[in-house]
Amino acid sequence: MLKIGIGSDHGGVEHKAYLKEELEKQGYTVIDYGTQAGVPADYPDVANTVCSAYLNGDFDLGILICGTGIGMSISANKIHGIRAAHVTDCFSARMAREHNHAQILCLGQRITGNALALEITNAFLNAQPQDGRHAMRVEKIMRLES
């Protein structure tokens, strides 16, 4: 079973708590990188913490949550070696993993309800990166960092 890293700013705390509980019920190990209710946090800082932990091999896939998911996505994608996808539907979540080999899912608490956020998360976690032309395209994406 995958080990999941999860983090949010104060705009995503409720989603983070809900997803953590539901994923643990499914048997996942979930590492919570904060923030906690009532504690303000800036999304670039949380994205940096979670993505750095991913790059260190502390977990298999990550989830970042803020109010819209946009700030987390922009911040995470600034980190060398990270492919983060801001997703609002299950099909895009699956494609982010299969075609783009995304390692980090970004969600918005203010735009996606709990039940849909869990469906999106499950679609992301259950998808597998595809090889062939998709792997070649991911290599091209990664070369854009240099």
Secondary structure, 3 states (H helix, E strand, C coil): CCEEEEEECHHHHHHHHHHHHHHHHCCCEEEECCCCCCCCCCHHHHHHHHHHHHHCCCCCEEEEEECCCHHHHHHHCCCCCCCEEECCCHHHHHHHHHCCCCCEEEEECCCCCHHHHHHHHHHHHHCCCCCCHHHHHHHHHHHCCC
